[in-house]
């Protein structure tokens, strides 16, 4: 449960979700060919934007040519 009102509630929810996803990302990085670099970036995750940036960098498919 997330407590607070308005922006405070949103920030708490983002922090909680970010930490939860961070843990998942650190464990999931073990399956990536560049596991050490990916793990290091997931360890640095603090926000959902950070999480999305790691996914975009390491888990997006290249555009077909």
Secondary structure, DSSP 8 states (H G I E B T S, - for coil): ----STHHHHHHHHHHHHHHHHHHHHHHGGGSTTHHHHHHHHHT--SHHHHHHHHHHHS------
